[in-house]
Amino acid sequence: MQASIPLSTRQKNCNTCVQSKRRCDRQTPICSRCAERDVPCTYGKPKKRKLDTASTFAEVVSPPSPSAIWFDPGITLDMGYLENPILESQSGSTYHAATSDMFSHGLISNDISMGVFNSSESANTSYPSSTHMGAVQIPEESDQSCLRSCSPIDDEILKSWEKMGVFCGDVQPWHLHDSQTRLHFAVDRVKGYTAQMANHNATPFLHHNLYQDSMPSCILSCFSTSVLYTNRTPANTPMVLRTLHSNVTALVNSESDPSLAIAPLQRLARTQTLFIYEIIRLFDGDIALRAQGEKHIPLLQTWLSELCCLRNNLRETAHGGETHPPTWKEWIFDESVRRTVVMAYSVIGLYDLMKDPGEKLGNPGSWAFIHRWTLGGSLWKAKTESDFDRLWARNQHFVIANFSFDKFIAQGKGDEIDEFGEMLLSVYMGVDETRKFMAKGANLGSPASEQS
């Protein structure tokens, strides 16, 4: 899976090994040393390339890896690397990447105990979006040196993290087996995404019409793998897992060359495909699958970082500056990108939390930045462009930044919550409170301080 390939530069070792003056085994896409230390692995000298972008906003360099378990109100966050941050600016502005030491943080600590786990083709046609902005120059100092369409979190988001400390700071291994807890609910929903892909070719972060006009081959492979895995039997499980391994290998080998010119739709497709493969392997319960899945978390993180380059992060909408509604196809692509980023970061953090329940980390990682998405179930479920336009005009959707639900809880209605929103809201305010909110279709006020 990680066989060496000829490099187009005279430098043979990866940049990280060169800087640390260590021996490099030159494996691709990630050398063994970088994989062991969970740090970005890049070959060759920095160069500039052009990338079509759907974002109309300036973007901030990719932060360290995400973690959900720093959301404890009693700890001090390590926000030192946000001094003199690069903020969102006017449309069309671009910024160079920040220093590479921002990427020295590991994705998942190597000495973390296993916690609760110790129990029993490339689409060359770009998708309709804000691509009229043309191309931007993106430095390639690192696989994760993509510019980000986000700015550092504000007081509202910090307040929401404090409320989530009830969940993240009190998780116990047995919560995974208690159907009344947030952890059980979240893991159960995540594990169900594979079956949703198999039965509907869609998930809460992959719109059912996203690939209607152009179906990347990796999505077809992901669909077939999901069907096989969902319907596996004791007799055919070895062949199913062999197919999974083969498809993961093919995806990584075909998509890991940084010199490839990859269209925005393909970037989204490969990230969603790897994300679903990671869900299967990390949450199956098989120790061999889990070990293989952990090896590709850094690659998923890299691809998520690149997705943030394409993302319309709804800055103008959040600040009341939007002048015209998006087309249906534009919104489908943009919202799928936004939801993929938020859900994948959440699942990586959830997995990290399960490995070491109660661990409190001072590094917020990618959650130190704003990741906006649209809470509007009727928009996501719209079947036609005319339905979408009509529902958009009703203006009953909300722009949510990370997990900042307070404004929606005070002003929104439960019937606008789709499965994506239900998953995140349940983690934020509790499973029972979310169900009550959705059942009444009205606001309930502030989140209850339940312990689940």
Stockholm file with secondary structure:
# STOCKHOLM 1.0

chainA/1-452         MQASIPLSTRQKNCNTCVQSKRRCDRQTPICSRCAERDVPCTYGKPKKRKLDTASTFAEVVSPPSPSAIWFDPGITLDMGYLENPILESQSGSTYHAATSDMFSHGLISNDISMGVFNSSESANTSYPSSTHMGAVQIPEESDQSCLRSCSPIDDEILKSWEKMGVFCGDVQPWHLHDSQTRLHFAVDRVKGYTAQMANHNATPFLHHNLYQDSMPSCILSCFSTSVLYTNRTPANTPMVLRTLHSNVTALVNSESDPSLAIAPLQRLARTQTLFIYEIIRLFDGDIALRAQGEKHIPLLQTWLSELCCLRNNLRETAHGGETHPPTWKEWIFDESVRRTVVMAYSVIGLYDLMKDPGEKLGNPGSWAFIHRWTLGGSLWKAKTESDFDRLWARNQHFVIANFSFDKFIAQGKGDEIDEFGEMLLSVYMGVDETRKFMAKGANLGSPASEQS
#=GR chainA/1-452 SS CCCCCCCSSSCCSBHHHHHHTCCCCCCSSSCHHHHHHTCCCCBSCCCEEEEECCCCSCCCCCCSCCCSTTCCTTSCCCCGGGSSCCCCCSTTCCCCCCCGGGGCSCSSCTTCCCGGGGCCCCCCSCCSSSGGGCEEEEECSSTTCCCCSCCBCCHHHHHHHHHHHHHHTSCCGGGGGCTTSHHHHHHHHHHHHHHHHHHHSCBTTBCTTTTSSCCCHHHHHHHHHHHHHHTCCTTTHHHHHHHHHHHHHHHHHHHCCTTSCCCHHHHHHHHHHHHHHHHHHHHSCCHHHHHHHHHTHHHHHHHHHHHHHHCCCCHHHHTTCCCSCCCHHHHHHHHHHHHHHHHHHHHHHHHHHHHSTTCCCSCCGGGGBCCEEEECHHHHHCCSHHHHHHHHHHTCCEEEETTCCHHHHHHCCGGGCCHHHHHHHHHHHCHHHHHHHHHHTSCCCSCCCCCC
#=GC SS_cons         CCCCCCCSSSCCSBHHHHHHTCCCCCCSSSCHHHHHHTCCCCBSCCCEEEEECCCCSCCCCCCSCCCSTTCCTTSCCCCGGGSSCCCCCSTTCCCCCCCGGGGCSCSSCTTCCCGGGGCCCCCCSCCSSSGGGCEEEEECSSTTCCCCSCCBCCHHHHHHHHHHHHHHTSCCGGGGGCTTSHHHHHHHHHHHHHHHHHHHSCBTTBCTTTTSSCCCHHHHHHHHHHHHHHTCCTTTHHHHHHHHHHHHHHHHHHHCCTTSCCCHHHHHHHHHHHHHHHHHHHHSCCHHHHHHHHHTHHHHHHHHHHHHHHCCCCHHHHTTCCCSCCCHHHHHHHHHHHHHHHHHHHHHHHHHHHHSTTCCCSCCGGGGBCCEEEECHHHHHCCSHHHHHHHHHHTCCEEEETTCCHHHHHHCCGGGCCHHHHHHHHHHHCHHHHHHHHHHTSCCCSCCCCCC
//
